[in-house]
């Protein structure tokens, strides 16, 4: 698949890159229906879309006193996952 890129001087065709999405399940349960839906979407969207599923297990409730550079590693990992996806 190709996308048309507008250049001030001309139009060009460039290969379309894989869209990266981040999926967050609202349930921590092992047999979660929400996570099962995300896994099904992961398979259905491939190969045009990459859906990364991030587990919220270990991510604490928000506490501003423990945010910023003092945030737990799980929070840094979630932020990193968010930064590396398009949606």
N, CA, C and O atoms as a Maestro MAE file, in Angstrom:
{
 s_m_m2io_version
 :::
 2.0.0
}

f_m_ct {
 s_m_title
 :::
 protein
 m_atom[348] {
  # First column is atom index #
  i_m_mmod_type
  r_m_x_coord
  r_m_y_coord
  r_m_z_coord
  i_m_residue_number
  s_m_chain_name
  s_m_pdb_residue_name
  s_m_pdb_atom_name
  i_m_atomic_number
  :::
  1 25 0.845 -1.165 0.000 1 A "UNK " " N  " 7
  2 3 0.000 0.000 0.000 1 A "UNK " " CA " 6
  3 2 0.896 1.237 0.000 1 A "UNK " " C  " 6
  4 15 1.954 1.257 0.629 1 A "UNK " " O  " 8
  5 25 0.454 2.256 -0.713 2 A "UNK " " N  " 7
  6 3 1.242 3.482 -0.818 2 A "UNK " " CA " 6
  7 2 0.408 4.672 -0.365 2 A "UNK " " C  " 6
  8 15 -0.821 4.647 -0.428 2 A "UNK " " O  " 8
  9 25 1.085 5.699 0.085 3 A "UNK " " N  " 7
  10 3 0.446 6.941 0.479 3 A "UNK " " CA " 6
  11 2 1.040 8.062 -0.380 3 A "UNK " " C  " 6
  12 15 2.227 8.043 -0.708 3 A "UNK " " O  " 8
  13 25 0.212 9.020 -0.731 4 A "UNK " " N  " 7
  14 3 0.678 10.161 -1.519 4 A "UNK " " CA " 6
  15 2 1.163 11.229 -0.553 4 A "UNK " " C  " 6
  16 15 0.414 11.681 0.313 4 A "UNK " " O  " 8
  17 25 2.413 11.628 -0.705 5 A "UNK " " N  " 7
  18 3 2.989 12.647 0.161 5 A "UNK " " CA " 6
  19 2 3.075 13.951 -0.610 5 A "UNK " " C  " 6
  20 15 3.590 13.976 -1.728 5 A "UNK " " O  " 8
  21 25 2.584 15.022 -0.034 6 A "UNK " " N  " 7
  22 3 2.616 16.321 -0.700 6 A "UNK " " CA " 6
  23 2 3.965 16.988 -0.433 6 A "UNK " " C  " 6
  24 15 4.358 17.221 0.710 6 A "UNK " " O  " 8
  25 25 4.623 17.273 -1.486 7 A "UNK " " N  " 7
  26 3 5.900 17.960 -1.455 7 A "UNK " " CA " 6
  27 2 5.662 19.298 -2.148 7 A "UNK " " C  " 6
  28 15 4.913 19.344 -3.124 7 A "UNK " " O  " 8
  29 25 6.270 20.388 -1.681 8 A "UNK " " N  " 7
  30 3 6.040 21.685 -2.337 8 A "UNK " " CA " 6
  31 2 6.318 21.676 -3.841 8 A "UNK " " C  " 6
  32 15 5.704 22.445 -4.581 8 A "UNK " " O  " 8
  33 25 7.225 20.829 -4.301 9 A "UNK " " N  " 7
  34 3 7.596 20.809 -5.707 9 A "UNK " " CA " 6
  35 2 6.852 19.767 -6.529 9 A "UNK " " C  " 6
  36 15 6.663 19.957 -7.730 9 A "UNK " " O  " 8
  37 25 6.423 18.664 -5.904 10 A "UNK " " N  " 7
  38 3 5.744 17.601 -6.645 10 A "UNK " " CA " 6
  39 2 5.073 16.621 -5.676 10 A "UNK " " C  " 6
  40 15 5.280 16.677 -4.464 10 A "UNK " " O  " 8
  41 25 4.273 15.732 -6.243 11 A "UNK " " N  " 7
  42 3 3.662 14.670 -5.448 11 A "UNK " " CA " 6
  43 2 4.519 13.425 -5.571 11 A "UNK " " C  " 6
  44 15 5.069 13.148 -6.638 11 A "UNK " " O  " 8
  45 25 4.636 12.676 -4.489 12 A "UNK " " N  " 7
  46 3 5.413 11.446 -4.558 12 A "UNK " " CA " 6
  47 2 4.676 10.319 -3.856 12 A "UNK " " C  " 6
  48 15 3.926 10.540 -2.906 12 A "UNK " " O  " 8
  49 25 4.904 9.114 -4.343 13 A "UNK " " N  " 7
  50 3 4.341 7.927 -3.710 13 A "UNK " " CA " 6
  51 2 5.389 7.338 -2.778 13 A "UNK " " C  " 6
  52 15 6.531 7.104 -3.171 13 A "UNK " " O  " 8
  53 25 4.976 7.103 -1.524 14 A "UNK " " N  " 7
  54 3 5.877 6.483 -0.568 14 A "UNK " " CA " 6
  55 2 5.193 5.259 0.022 14 A "UNK " " C  " 6
  56 15 3.972 5.250 0.180 14 A "UNK " " O  " 8
  57 25 5.957 4.232 0.349 15 A "UNK " " N  " 7
  58 3 5.337 3.076 0.995 15 A "UNK " " CA " 6
  59 2 4.715 3.492 2.327 15 A "UNK " " C  " 6
  60 15 5.305 4.256 3.091 15 A "UNK " " O  " 8
  61 25 3.519 2.978 2.590 16 A "UNK " " N  " 7
  62 3 2.840 3.292 3.832 16 A "UNK " " CA " 6
  63 2 3.430 2.424 4.942 16 A "UNK " " C  " 6
  64 15 3.556 1.209 4.786 16 A "UNK " " O  " 8
  65 25 3.785 3.044 6.048 17 A "UNK " " N  " 7
  66 3 4.345 2.286 7.157 17 A "UNK " " CA " 6
  67 2 3.218 1.690 8.002 17 A "UNK " " C  " 6
  68 15 2.071 2.132 7.941 17 A "UNK " " O  " 8
  69 25 3.567 0.704 8.766 18 A "UNK " " N  " 7
  70 3 2.591 0.036 9.615 18 A "UNK " " CA " 6
  71 2 2.157 0.968 10.751 18 A "UNK " " C  " 6
  72 15 2.992 1.529 11.461 18 A "UNK " " O  " 8
  73 25 0.859 1.122 10.908 19 A "UNK " " N  " 7
  74 3 0.306 1.938 11.974 19 A "UNK " " CA " 6
  75 2 0.458 1.198 13.286 19 A "UNK " " C  " 6
  76 15 0.153 0.008 13.363 19 A "UNK " " O  " 8
  77 25 0.928 1.887 14.326 20 A "UNK " " N  " 7
  78 3 1.107 1.268 15.636 20 A "UNK " " CA " 6
  79 2 0.075 1.810 16.612 20 A "UNK " " C  " 6
  80 15 -0.027 3.018 16.827 20 A "UNK " " O  " 8
  81 25 -0.692 0.892 17.200 21 A "UNK " " N  " 7
  82 3 -1.705 1.237 18.187 21 A "UNK " " CA " 6
  83 2 -1.342 0.614 19.524 21 A "UNK " " C  " 6
  84 15 -0.628 -0.388 19.583 21 A "UNK " " O  " 8
  85 25 -1.841 1.218 20.599 22 A "UNK " " N  " 7
  86 3 -1.622 0.682 21.938 22 A "UNK " " CA " 6
  87 2 -2.968 0.315 22.526 22 A "UNK " " C  " 6
  88 15 -3.882 1.139 22.564 22 A "UNK " " O  " 8
  89 25 -3.091 -0.915 22.984 23 A "UNK " " N  " 7
  90 3 -4.325 -1.389 23.600 23 A "UNK " " CA " 6
  91 2 -4.148 -1.542 25.096 23 A "UNK " " C  " 6
  92 15 -3.188 -2.163 25.554 23 A "UNK " " O  " 8
  93 25 -5.076 -0.975 25.863 24 A "UNK " " N  " 7
  94 3 -5.066 -1.086 27.320 24 A "UNK " " CA " 6
  95 2 -6.354 -1.770 27.744 24 A "UNK " " C  " 6
  96 15 -7.449 -1.278 27.467 24 A "UNK " " O  " 8
  97 25 -6.220 -2.897 28.413 25 A "UNK " " N  " 7
  98 3 -7.398 -3.618 28.891 25 A "UNK " " CA " 6
  99 2 -7.817 -3.038 30.239 25 A "UNK " " C  " 6
  100 15 -6.981 -2.721 31.085 25 A "UNK " " O  " 8
  101 25 -9.112 -2.907 30.417 26 A "UNK " " N  " 7
  102 3 -9.643 -2.390 31.675 26 A "UNK " " CA " 6
  103 2 -9.712 -3.437 32.767 26 A "UNK " " C  " 6
  104 15 -10.194 -3.152 33.863 26 A "UNK " " O  " 8
  105 25 -9.244 -4.635 32.495 27 A "UNK " " N  " 7
  106 3 -9.326 -5.725 33.466 27 A "UNK " " CA " 6
  107 2 -7.960 -6.364 33.658 27 A "UNK " " C  " 6
  108 15 -7.206 -6.537 32.700 27 A "UNK " " O  " 8
  109 25 -7.646 -6.711 34.893 28 A "UNK " " N  " 7
  110 3 -6.390 -7.386 35.201 28 A "UNK " " CA " 6
  111 2 -6.566 -8.900 35.309 28 A "UNK " " C  " 6
  112 15 -5.588 -9.629 35.471 28 A "UNK " " O  " 8
  113 25 -7.792 -9.368 35.221 29 A "UNK " " N  " 7
  114 3 -8.108 -10.778 35.381 29 A "UNK " " CA " 6
  115 2 -7.451 -11.594 34.268 29 A "UNK " " C  " 6
  116 15 -7.431 -11.167 33.114 29 A "UNK " " O  " 8
  117 25 -6.914 -12.767 34.611 30 A "UNK " " N  " 7
  118 3 -6.240 -13.627 33.638 30 A "UNK " " CA " 6
  119 2 -7.139 -13.975 32.453 30 A "UNK " " C  " 6
  120 15 -6.695 -13.942 31.305 30 A "UNK " " O  " 8
  121 25 -8.400 -14.309 32.729 31 A "UNK " " N  " 7
  122 3 -9.336 -14.704 31.664 31 A "UNK " " CA " 6
  123 2 -10.238 -13.528 31.274 31 A "UNK " " C  " 6
  124 15 -11.427 -13.713 31.015 31 A "UNK " " O  " 8
  125 25 -9.678 -12.342 31.235 32 A "UNK " " N  " 7
  126 3 -10.435 -11.126 30.949 32 A "UNK " " CA " 6
  127 2 -11.033 -11.133 29.543 32 A "UNK " " C  " 6
  128 15 -10.347 -11.425 28.564 32 A "UNK " " O  " 8
  129 25 -12.321 -10.807 29.464 33 A "UNK " " N  " 7
  130 3 -12.974 -10.674 28.160 33 A "UNK " " CA " 6
  131 2 -12.413 -9.477 27.390 33 A "UNK " " C  " 6
  132 15 -12.259 -9.533 26.170 33 A "UNK " " O  " 8
  133 25 -12.109 -8.398 28.108 34 A "UNK " " N  " 7
  134 3 -11.563 -7.197 27.465 34 A "UNK " " CA " 6
  135 2 -10.221 -7.493 26.803 34 A "UNK " " C  " 6
  136 15 -9.966 -7.062 25.679 34 A "UNK " " O  " 8
  137 25 -9.373 -8.225 27.504 35 A "UNK " " N  " 7
  138 3 -8.072 -8.589 26.940 35 A "UNK " " CA " 6
  139 2 -8.245 -9.542 25.769 35 A "UNK " " C  " 6
  140 15 -7.503 -9.465 24.790 35 A "UNK " " O  " 8
  141 25 -9.224 -10.444 25.863 36 A "UNK " " N  " 7
  142 3 -9.495 -11.378 24.761 36 A "UNK " " CA " 6
  143 2 -9.924 -10.617 23.508 36 A "UNK " " C  " 6
  144 15 -9.526 -10.973 22.399 36 A "UNK " " O  " 8
  145 25 -10.725 -9.582 23.679 37 A "UNK " " N  " 7
  146 3 -11.140 -8.762 22.534 37 A "UNK " " CA " 6
  147 2 -9.923 -8.082 21.914 37 A "UNK " " C  " 6
  148 15 -9.785 -8.052 20.691 37 A "UNK " " O  " 8
  149 25 -9.041 -7.537 22.749 38 A "UNK " " N  " 7
  150 3 -7.832 -6.894 22.227 38 A "UNK " " CA " 6
  151 2 -6.970 -7.889 21.454 38 A "UNK " " C  " 6
  152 15 -6.431 -7.554 20.399 38 A "UNK " " O  " 8
  153 25 -6.839 -9.101 21.968 39 A "UNK " " N  " 7
  154 3 -6.041 -10.117 21.261 39 A "UNK " " CA " 6
  155 2 -6.668 -10.472 19.913 39 A "UNK " " C  " 6
  156 15 -5.958 -10.681 18.929 39 A "UNK " " O  " 8
  157 25 -8.001 -10.537 19.873 40 A "UNK " " N  " 7
  158 3 -8.683 -10.807 18.603 40 A "UNK " " CA " 6
  159 2 -8.457 -9.674 17.612 40 A "UNK " " C  " 6
  160 15 -8.226 -9.910 16.426 40 A "UNK " " O  " 8
  161 25 -8.525 -8.440 18.109 41 A "UNK " " N  " 7
  162 3 -8.259 -7.284 17.246 41 A "UNK " " CA " 6
  163 2 -6.825 -7.306 16.735 41 A "UNK " " C  " 6
  164 15 -6.561 -6.958 15.585 41 A "UNK " " O  " 8
  165 25 -5.911 -7.713 17.593 42 A "UNK " " N  " 7
  166 3 -4.500 -7.795 17.228 42 A "UNK " " CA " 6
  167 2 -4.330 -8.680 15.991 42 A "UNK " " C  " 6
  168 15 -3.623 -8.320 15.049 42 A "UNK " " O  " 8
  169 25 -4.986 -9.834 16.008 43 A "UNK " " N  " 7
  170 3 -4.905 -10.754 14.872 43 A "UNK " " CA " 6
  171 2 -5.635 -10.213 13.648 43 A "UNK " " C  " 6
  172 15 -5.146 -10.341 12.525 43 A "UNK " " O  " 8
  173 25 -6.801 -9.609 13.858 44 A "UNK " " N  " 7
  174 3 -7.620 -9.131 12.744 44 A "UNK " " CA " 6
  175 2 -6.986 -7.928 12.031 44 A "UNK " " C  " 6
  176 15 -7.157 -7.769 10.822 44 A "UNK " " O  " 8
  177 25 -6.271 -7.099 12.754 45 A "UNK " " N  " 7
  178 3 -5.694 -5.887 12.179 45 A "UNK " " CA " 6
  179 2 -4.353 -6.123 11.476 45 A "UNK " " C  " 6
  180 15 -3.952 -5.347 10.608 45 A "UNK " " O  " 8
  181 25 -3.673 -7.194 11.857 46 A "UNK " " N  " 7
  182 3 -2.364 -7.485 11.257 46 A "UNK " " CA " 6
  183 2 -2.547 -7.823 9.785 46 A "UNK " " C  " 6
  184 15 -3.590 -8.379 9.439 46 A "UNK " " O  " 8
  185 25 -1.631 -7.535 8.919 47 A "UNK " " N  " 7
  186 3 -0.323 -6.930 9.130 47 A "UNK " " CA " 6
  187 2 -0.310 -5.416 8.924 47 A "UNK " " C  " 6
  188 15 0.732 -4.784 9.102 47 A "UNK " " O  " 8
  189 25 -1.444 -4.824 8.554 48 A "UNK " " N  " 7
  190 3 -1.452 -3.378 8.274 48 A "UNK " " CA " 6
  191 2 -1.320 -2.538 9.534 48 A "UNK " " C  " 6
  192 15 -0.809 -1.419 9.495 48 A "UNK " " O  " 8
  193 25 -1.786 -3.087 10.656 49 A "UNK " " N  " 7
  194 3 -1.756 -2.368 11.923 49 A "UNK " " CA " 6
  195 2 -1.097 -3.253 12.966 49 A "UNK " " C  " 6
  196 15 -1.396 -4.443 13.062 49 A "UNK " " O  " 8
  197 25 -0.212 -2.676 13.734 50 A "UNK " " N  " 7
  198 3 0.398 -3.387 14.846 50 A "UNK " " CA " 6
  199 2 -0.272 -2.896 16.125 50 A "UNK " " C  " 6
  200 15 -0.167 -1.721 16.475 50 A "UNK " " O  " 8
  201 25 -0.954 -3.793 16.814 51 A "UNK " " N  " 7
  202 3 -1.621 -3.461 18.075 51 A "UNK " " CA " 6
  203 2 -0.809 -4.073 19.208 51 A "UNK " " C  " 6
  204 15 -0.775 -5.292 19.377 51 A "UNK " " O  " 8
  205 25 -0.156 -3.212 19.982 52 A "UNK " " N  " 7
  206 3 0.585 -3.654 21.158 52 A "UNK " " CA " 6
  207 2 -0.348 -3.593 22.357 52 A "UNK " " C  " 6
  208 15 -0.989 -2.569 22.594 52 A "UNK " " O  " 8
  209 25 -0.428 -4.673 23.110 53 A "UNK " " N  " 7
  210 3 -1.283 -4.723 24.292 53 A "UNK " " CA " 6
  211 2 -0.396 -4.525 25.515 53 A "UNK " " C  " 6
  212 15 0.546 -5.286 25.737 53 A "UNK " " O  " 8
  213 25 -0.699 -3.511 26.300 54 A "UNK " " N  " 7
  214 3 0.086 -3.197 27.495 54 A "UNK " " CA " 6
  215 2 -0.721 -3.579 28.722 54 A "UNK " " C  " 6
  216 15 -1.852 -3.126 28.899 54 A "UNK " " O  " 8
  217 25 -0.139 -4.410 29.563 55 A "UNK " " N  " 7
  218 3 -0.813 -4.816 30.790 55 A "UNK " " CA " 6
  219 2 -0.674 -3.728 31.847 55 A "UNK " " C  " 6
  220 15 0.416 -3.201 32.074 55 A "UNK " " O  " 8
  221 25 -1.775 -3.404 32.479 56 A "UNK " " N  " 7
  222 3 -1.744 -2.401 33.543 56 A "UNK " " CA " 6
  223 2 -1.429 -3.028 34.899 56 A "UNK " " C  " 6
  224 15 -1.413 -2.343 35.922 56 A "UNK " " O  " 8
  225 25 -1.181 -4.331 34.896 57 A "UNK " " N  " 7
  226 3 -0.824 -5.009 36.135 57 A "UNK " " CA " 6
  227 2 0.492 -4.416 36.650 57 A "UNK " " C  " 6
  228 15 1.486 -4.401 35.924 57 A "UNK " " O  " 8
  229 25 0.504 -3.944 37.857 58 A "UNK " " N  " 7
  230 3 1.708 -3.342 38.427 58 A "UNK " " CA " 6
  231 2 1.753 -1.829 38.313 58 A "UNK " " C  " 6
  232 15 2.616 -1.194 38.920 58 A "UNK " " O  " 8
  233 25 0.839 -1.233 37.543 59 A "UNK " " N  " 7
  234 3 0.775 0.227 37.445 59 A "UNK " " CA " 6
  235 2 -0.088 0.713 38.613 59 A "UNK " " C  " 6
  236 15 -1.266 0.367 38.697 59 A "UNK " " O  " 8
  237 25 0.490 1.511 39.513 60 A "UNK " " N  " 7
  238 3 -0.266 1.940 40.695 60 A "UNK " " CA " 6
  239 2 -1.281 3.030 40.380 60 A "UNK " " C  " 6
  240 15 -1.240 3.642 39.312 60 A "UNK " " O  " 8
  241 25 -2.178 3.263 41.308 61 A "UNK " " N  " 7
  242 3 -3.081 4.404 41.202 61 A "UNK " " CA " 6
  243 2 -2.234 5.669 41.172 61 A "UNK " " C  " 6
  244 15 -1.141 5.701 41.738 61 A "UNK " " O  " 8
  245 25 -2.736 6.715 40.511 62 A "UNK " " N  " 7
  246 3 -1.950 7.941 40.362 62 A "UNK " " CA " 6
  247 2 -1.747 8.643 41.690 62 A "UNK " " C  " 6
  248 15 -2.685 8.818 42.467 62 A "UNK " " O  " 8
  249 25 -0.505 9.044 41.939 63 A "UNK " " N  " 7
  250 3 -0.144 9.810 43.116 63 A "UNK " " CA " 6
  251 2 0.873 10.847 42.673 63 A "UNK " " C  " 6
  252 15 2.009 10.504 42.346 63 A "UNK " " O  " 8
  253 25 0.476 12.109 42.661 64 A "UNK " " N  " 7
  254 3 1.354 13.171 42.171 64 A "UNK " " CA " 6
  255 2 2.667 13.243 42.953 64 A "UNK " " C  " 6
  256 15 3.693 13.645 42.403 64 A "UNK " " O  " 8
  257 25 2.641 12.857 44.229 65 A "UNK " " N  " 7
  258 3 3.866 12.869 45.036 65 A "UNK " " CA " 6
  259 2 4.900 11.880 44.515 65 A "UNK " " C  " 6
  260 15 6.096 12.058 44.747 65 A "UNK " " O  " 8
  261 25 4.457 10.846 43.817 66 A "UNK " " N  " 7
  262 3 5.368 9.825 43.313 66 A "UNK " " CA " 6
  263 2 5.484 9.868 41.786 66 A "UNK " " C  " 6
  264 15 5.830 8.871 41.152 66 A "UNK " " O  " 8
  265 25 5.192 11.038 41.205 67 A "UNK " " N  " 7
  266 3 5.251 11.178 39.754 67 A "UNK " " CA " 6
  267 2 6.590 11.786 39.349 67 A "UNK " " C  " 6
  268 15 7.446 12.052 40.193 67 A "UNK " " O  " 8
  269 25 6.755 11.996 38.069 68 A "UNK " " N  " 7
  270 3 7.985 12.584 37.550 68 A "UNK " " CA " 6
  271 2 9.128 11.600 37.615 68 A "UNK " " C  " 6
  272 15 8.961 10.430 37.270 68 A "UNK " " O  " 8
  273 25 10.289 12.058 38.052 69 A "UNK " " N  " 7
  274 3 11.451 11.172 38.102 69 A "UNK " " CA " 6
  275 2 11.334 10.118 39.195 69 A "UNK " " C  " 6
  276 15 12.092 9.147 39.202 69 A "UNK " " O  " 8
  277 25 10.389 10.298 40.121 70 A "UNK " " N  " 7
  278 3 10.189 9.332 41.205 70 A "UNK " " CA " 6
  279 2 9.131 8.292 40.869 70 A "UNK " " C  " 6
  280 15 8.810 7.446 41.703 70 A "UNK " " O  " 8
  281 25 8.591 8.343 39.673 71 A "UNK " " N  " 7
  282 3 7.534 7.410 39.277 71 A "UNK " " CA " 6
  283 2 8.078 5.982 39.229 71 A "UNK " " C  " 6
  284 15 9.246 5.770 38.903 71 A "UNK " " O  " 8
  285 25 7.229 5.005 39.556 72 A "UNK " " N  " 7
  286 3 7.656 3.602 39.479 72 A "UNK " " CA " 6
  287 2 8.021 3.211 38.048 72 A "UNK " " C  " 6
  288 15 7.571 3.841 37.091 72 A "UNK " " O  " 8
  289 25 8.833 2.176 37.910 73 A "UNK " " N  " 7
  290 3 9.273 1.709 36.599 73 A "UNK " " CA " 6
  291 2 8.091 1.348 35.706 73 A "UNK " " C  " 6
  292 15 8.139 1.574 34.497 73 A "UNK " " O  " 8
  293 25 7.024 0.787 36.290 74 A "UNK " " N  " 7
  294 3 5.852 0.413 35.490 74 A "UNK " " CA " 6
  295 2 5.213 1.642 34.844 74 A "UNK " " C  " 6
  296 15 4.668 1.547 33.744 74 A "UNK " " O  " 8
  297 25 5.273 2.776 35.506 75 A "UNK " " N  " 7
  298 3 4.723 4.023 34.956 75 A "UNK " " CA " 6
  299 2 5.611 4.518 33.822 75 A "UNK " " C  " 6
  300 15 5.108 4.966 32.791 75 A "UNK " " O  " 8
  301 25 6.918 4.440 34.002 76 A "UNK " " N  " 7
  302 3 7.847 4.831 32.927 76 A "UNK " " CA " 6
  303 2 7.650 3.938 31.701 76 A "UNK " " C  " 6
  304 15 7.698 4.417 30.568 76 A "UNK " " O  " 8
  305 25 7.427 2.641 31.927 77 A "UNK " " N  " 7
  306 3 7.205 1.711 30.809 77 A "UNK " " CA " 6
  307 2 5.923 2.055 30.065 77 A "UNK " " C  " 6
  308 15 5.894 2.005 28.835 77 A "UNK " " O  " 8
  309 25 4.863 2.405 30.789 78 A "UNK " " N  " 7
  310 3 3.597 2.793 30.149 78 A "UNK " " CA " 6
  311 2 3.785 4.071 29.340 78 A "UNK " " C  " 6
  312 15 3.327 4.153 28.200 78 A "UNK " " O  " 8
  313 25 4.439 5.051 29.904 79 A "UNK " " N  " 7
  314 3 4.679 6.304 29.171 79 A "UNK " " CA " 6
  315 2 5.483 6.063 27.909 79 A "UNK " " C  " 6
  316 15 5.199 6.652 26.866 79 A "UNK " " O  " 8
  317 25 6.475 5.210 27.995 80 A "UNK " " N  " 7
  318 3 7.307 4.879 26.834 80 A "UNK " " CA " 6
  319 2 6.450 4.193 25.756 80 A "UNK " " C  " 6
  320 15 6.583 4.495 24.570 80 A "UNK " " O  " 8
  321 25 5.578 3.277 26.170 81 A "UNK " " N  " 7
  322 3 4.697 2.595 25.218 81 A "UNK " " CA " 6
  323 2 3.780 3.596 24.524 81 A "UNK " " C  " 6
  324 15 3.539 3.491 23.322 81 A "UNK " " O  " 8
  325 25 3.275 4.558 25.273 82 A "UNK " " N  " 7
  326 3 2.393 5.578 24.693 82 A "UNK " " CA " 6
  327 2 3.150 6.444 23.693 82 A "UNK " " C  " 6
  328 15 2.620 6.777 22.633 82 A "UNK " " O  " 8
  329 25 4.378 6.807 24.023 83 A "UNK " " N  " 7
  330 3 5.178 7.689 23.150 83 A "UNK " " CA " 6
  331 2 5.556 7.027 21.824 83 A "UNK " " C  " 6
  332 15 5.782 7.720 20.832 83 A "UNK " " O  " 8
  333 25 5.627 5.711 21.797 84 A "UNK " " N  " 7
  334 3 6.092 5.021 20.587 84 A "UNK " " CA " 6
  335 2 4.964 4.552 19.692 84 A "UNK " " C  " 6
  336 15 5.206 3.828 18.725 84 A "UNK " " O  " 8
  337 25 3.728 4.952 19.995 85 A "UNK " " N  " 7
  338 3 2.596 4.549 19.155 85 A "UNK " " CA " 6
  339 2 1.896 5.786 18.586 85 A "UNK " " C  " 6
  340 15 2.059 6.900 19.085 85 A "UNK " " O  " 8
  341 25 1.112 5.555 17.525 86 A "UNK " " N  " 7
  342 3 0.383 6.665 16.907 86 A "UNK " " CA " 6
  343 2 -0.982 6.888 17.565 86 A "UNK " " C  " 6
  344 15 -1.513 7.998 17.535 86 A "UNK " " O  " 8
  345 25 -1.526 5.872 18.137 87 A "UNK " " N  " 7
  346 3 -2.854 6.011 18.760 87 A "UNK " " CA " 6
  347 2 -3.055 4.956 19.819 87 A "UNK " " C  " 6
  348 15 -4.109 4.911 20.453 87 A "UNK " " O  " 8
  :::
 }
 m_bond[347] {
  # First column is bond index #
  i_m_from
  i_m_to
  i_m_order
  :::
  1 1 2 1
  2 2 3 1
  3 3 4 2
  4 3 5 1
  5 5 6 1
  6 6 7 1
  7 7 8 2
  8 7 9 1
  9 9 10 1
  10 10 11 1
  11 11 12 2
  12 11 13 1
  13 13 14 1
  14 14 15 1
  15 15 16 2
  16 15 17 1
  17 17 18 1
  18 18 19 1
  19 19 20 2
  20 19 21 1
  21 21 22 1
  22 22 23 1
  23 23 24 2
  24 23 25 1
  25 25 26 1
  26 26 27 1
  27 27 28 2
  28 27 29 1
  29 29 30 1
  30 30 31 1
  31 31 32 2
  32 31 33 1
  33 33 34 1
  34 34 35 1
  35 35 36 2
  36 35 37 1
  37 37 38 1
  38 38 39 1
  39 39 40 2
  40 39 41 1
  41 41 42 1
  42 42 43 1
  43 43 44 2
  44 43 45 1
  45 45 46 1
  46 46 47 1
  47 47 48 2
  48 47 49 1
  49 49 50 1
  50 50 51 1
  51 51 52 2
  52 51 53 1
  53 53 54 1
  54 54 55 1
  55 55 56 2
  56 55 57 1
  57 57 58 1
  58 58 59 1
  59 59 60 2
  60 59 61 1
  61 61 62 1
  62 62 63 1
  63 63 64 2
  64 63 65 1
  65 65 66 1
  66 66 67 1
  67 67 68 2
  68 67 69 1
  69 69 70 1
  70 70 71 1
  71 71 72 2
  72 71 73 1
  73 73 74 1
  74 74 75 1
  75 75 76 2
  76 75 77 1
  77 77 78 1
  78 78 79 1
  79 79 80 2
  80 79 81 1
  81 81 82 1
  82 82 83 1
  83 83 84 2
  84 83 85 1
  85 85 86 1
  86 86 87 1
  87 87 88 2
  88 87 89 1
  89 89 90 1
  90 90 91 1
  91 91 92 2
  92 91 93 1
  93 93 94 1
  94 94 95 1
  95 95 96 2
  96 95 97 1
  97 97 98 1
  98 98 99 1
  99 99 100 2
  100 99 101 1
  101 101 102 1
  102 102 103 1
  103 103 104 2
  104 103 105 1
  105 105 106 1
  106 106 107 1
  107 107 108 2
  108 107 109 1
  109 109 110 1
  110 110 111 1
  111 111 112 2
  112 111 113 1
  113 113 114 1
  114 114 115 1
  115 115 116 2
  116 115 117 1
  117 117 118 1
  118 118 119 1
  119 119 120 2
  120 119 121 1
  121 121 122 1
  122 122 123 1
  123 123 124 2
  124 123 125 1
  125 125 126 1
  126 126 127 1
  127 127 128 2
  128 127 129 1
  129 129 130 1
  130 130 131 1
  131 131 132 2
  132 131 133 1
  133 133 134 1
  134 134 135 1
  135 135 136 2
  136 135 137 1
  137 137 138 1
  138 138 139 1
  139 139 140 2
  140 139 141 1
  141 141 142 1
  142 142 143 1
  143 143 144 2
  144 143 145 1
  145 145 146 1
  146 146 147 1
  147 147 148 2
  148 147 149 1
  149 149 150 1
  150 150 151 1
  151 151 152 2
  152 151 153 1
  153 153 154 1
  154 154 155 1
  155 155 156 2
  156 155 157 1
  157 157 158 1
  158 158 159 1
  159 159 160 2
  160 159 161 1
  161 161 162 1
  162 162 163 1
  163 163 164 2
  164 163 165 1
  165 165 166 1
  166 166 167 1
  167 167 168 2
  168 167 169 1
  169 169 170 1
  170 170 171 1
  171 171 172 2
  172 171 173 1
  173 173 174 1
  174 174 175 1
  175 175 176 2
  176 175 177 1
  177 177 178 1
  178 178 179 1
  179 179 180 2
  180 179 181 1
  181 181 182 1
  182 182 183 1
  183 183 184 2
  184 183 185 1
  185 185 186 1
  186 186 187 1
  187 187 188 2
  188 187 189 1
  189 189 190 1
  190 190 191 1
  191 191 192 2
  192 191 193 1
  193 193 194 1
  194 194 195 1
  195 195 196 2
  196 195 197 1
  197 197 198 1
  198 198 199 1
  199 199 200 2
  200 199 201 1
  201 201 202 1
  202 202 203 1
  203 203 204 2
  204 203 205 1
  205 205 206 1
  206 206 207 1
  207 207 208 2
  208 207 209 1
  209 209 210 1
  210 210 211 1
  211 211 212 2
  212 211 213 1
  213 213 214 1
  214 214 215 1
  215 215 216 2
  216 215 217 1
  217 217 218 1
  218 218 219 1
  219 219 220 2
  220 219 221 1
  221 221 222 1
  222 222 223 1
  223 223 224 2
  224 223 225 1
  225 225 226 1
  226 226 227 1
  227 227 228 2
  228 227 229 1
  229 229 230 1
  230 230 231 1
  231 231 232 2
  232 231 233 1
  233 233 234 1
  234 234 235 1
  235 235 236 2
  236 235 237 1
  237 237 238 1
  238 238 239 1
  239 239 240 2
  240 239 241 1
  241 241 242 1
  242 242 243 1
  243 243 244 2
  244 243 245 1
  245 245 246 1
  246 246 247 1
  247 247 248 2
  248 247 249 1
  249 249 250 1
  250 250 251 1
  251 251 252 2
  252 251 253 1
  253 253 254 1
  254 254 255 1
  255 255 256 2
  256 255 257 1
  257 257 258 1
  258 258 259 1
  259 259 260 2
  260 259 261 1
  261 261 262 1
  262 262 263 1
  263 263 264 2
  264 263 265 1
  265 265 266 1
  266 266 267 1
  267 267 268 2
  268 267 269 1
  269 269 270 1
  270 270 271 1
  271 271 272 2
  272 271 273 1
  273 273 274 1
  274 274 275 1
  275 275 276 2
  276 275 277 1
  277 277 278 1
  278 278 279 1
  279 279 280 2
  280 279 281 1
  281 281 282 1
  282 282 283 1
  283 283 284 2
  284 283 285 1
  285 285 286 1
  286 286 287 1
  287 287 288 2
  288 287 289 1
  289 289 290 1
  290 290 291 1
  291 291 292 2
  292 291 293 1
  293 293 294 1
  294 294 295 1
  295 295 296 2
  296 295 297 1
  297 297 298 1
  298 298 299 1
  299 299 300 2
  300 299 301 1
  301 301 302 1
  302 302 303 1
  303 303 304 2
  304 303 305 1
  305 305 306 1
  306 306 307 1
  307 307 308 2
  308 307 309 1
  309 309 310 1
  310 310 311 1
  311 311 312 2
  312 311 313 1
  313 313 314 1
  314 314 315 1
  315 315 316 2
  316 315 317 1
  317 317 318 1
  318 318 319 1
  319 319 320 2
  320 319 321 1
  321 321 322 1
  322 322 323 1
  323 323 324 2
  324 323 325 1
  325 325 326 1
  326 326 327 1
  327 327 328 2
  328 327 329 1
  329 329 330 1
  330 330 331 1
  331 331 332 2
  332 331 333 1
  333 333 334 1
  334 334 335 1
  335 335 336 2
  336 335 337 1
  337 337 338 1
  338 338 339 1
  339 339 340 2
  340 339 341 1
  341 341 342 1
  342 342 343 1
  343 343 344 2
  344 343 345 1
  345 345 346 1
  346 346 347 1
  347 347 348 2
  :::
 }
}
